[in-house]
Amino acid sequence: MNSGVIESLLNEKEVAKILNLSLGKVRHLRIYGGGPSFVKLGDKTVRYRQQDVREFISSITPQKITKKREPITVSEIFNKETE
């Protein structure tokens, strides 16, 4: 923070809204990894630095879009097994 201004910290609900995720998904990412870095204040209070959320968003790469396959039928499954 070179400007000398302290950024306000974001709570879980604010991060969920920014990321367009459910609160449960934000918590899941925090517990199991894969989400933005967080700060724990006391035993239960979790906050996120705005810069960490921005960096997390920047780190996300779009998933490759694959051509949708046609559904396979039961008869095709059984015909493949007998070949």
C-alpha positions in Angstrom: 0.0 0.0 0.0 2.3 2.7 -1.3 -0.4 5.4 -1.2 -0.6 5.3 2.6 -4.4 4.6 2.3 -5.6 1.5 4.0 -8.1 -0.4 1.9 -11.2 -1.6 3.5 -11.5 -5.4 3.9 -14.2 -7.3 2.2 -16.4 -9.9 4.0 -17.5 -13.2 2.6 -20.8 -12.0 1.3 -19.1 -9.1 -0.6 -16.6 -11.5 -2.1 -19.4 -13.9 -3.1 -21.2 -11.1 -4.8 -18.1 -9.8 -6.6 -17.2 -13.4 -7.8 -20.8 -14.3 -8.6 -20.6 -17.3 -6.4 -22.7 -18.6 -3.5 -21.5 -17.9 0.0 -21.1 -21.7 0.5 -18.8 -21.9 -2.6 -16.6 -19.0 -1.3 -16.3 -20.9 2.0 -15.5 -24.1 0.2 -12.7 -22.5 -1.7 -11.3 -20.9 1.5 -11.4 -24.2 3.4 -10.2 -26.5 0.6 -8.0 -24.1 -1.4 -8.4 -22.5 -4.8 -9.9 -19.2 -3.8 -8.5 -15.7 -3.0 -6.1 -15.2 -0.1 -7.9 -14.2 3.1 -7.2 -12.7 6.5 -8.5 -14.3 9.7 -9.3 -11.9 12.5 -9.9 -13.8 15.7 -11.4 -17.3 15.7 -14.3 -16.8 13.3 -14.0 -13.5 11.4 -12.7 -13.9 7.9 -11.9 -10.9 5.6 -10.4 -10.5 2.1 -8.1 -7.8 0.9 -9.5 -6.1 -2.2 -6.1 -6.6 -4.0 -6.1 -10.3 -3.3 -9.6 -10.6 -4.8 -8.5 -8.7 -7.9 -5.4 -10.9 -8.2 -7.6 -14.0 -7.9 -9.9 -12.8 -10.7 -6.8 -12.0 -12.9 -5.5 -15.5 -12.3 -8.6 -17.3 -13.5 -8.2 -18.5 -17.0 -11.2 -19.1 -19.2 -12.0 -22.8 -19.7 -11.7 -24.1 -23.2 -15.0 -24.5 -24.9 -15.3 -28.0 -26.3 -17.7 -29.1 -29.0 -20.7 -30.6 -27.4 -21.0 -34.3 -28.1 -24.2 -36.0 -29.1 -25.6 -38.3 -26.4 -24.8 -41.9 -26.7 -27.6 -44.5 -26.8 -27.8 -47.7 -24.7 -27.6 -49.8 -27.9 -24.4 -48.0 -29.0 -22.8 -48.9 -25.6 -23.7 -52.6 -25.9 -22.7 -52.7 -29.6 -19.2 -51.3 -28.6 -18.8 -54.0 -25.9 -19.5 -56.8 -28.3 -17.1 -55.6 -31.0 
